[in-house]
Amino acid sequence: MNKKIFHGAILESVLLNLINETSEHGLHGYAISNALKKKFGVNLGPSTIYPELKQMEKKGLLASSWDFSVGKARRQYRITRKGQGLMTEYNSELKAIIPTFRPLELSLKTPR
């Protein structure tokens, strides 16, 4: 998948959904990067992921805390109640929008 699509509300929605899947313990940035690569085949680097996570935390969509249990300290991100609300809103909007897209080959056919 083309990583250019992963910005703005789409990236925010994807991150909220990924983090929500593990909301009990949260995810650290490297695990989020690996999950994006595994689930979508997109390799987003730290310069994309960490600023987005920081912005989402400032907006109150995520909360973070330090985890020292694995030796190296890692910041774990968890979705907040506000983040869950926005994730639900994004999911509803995407479910309404996606069926309206037509496959490219159908939209490029010339009328007879």
Secondary structure, DSSP 8 states (H G I E B T S, - for coil): --GGG-SHHHHHHHHHHHHHHTTTT-EEHHHHHHHHHHHH-----HHHHHHHHHHHHHTTSEEEEEE-TTSS-EEEEEE-HHHHHHHHHHHHHHHHHGGG---HHHHT----
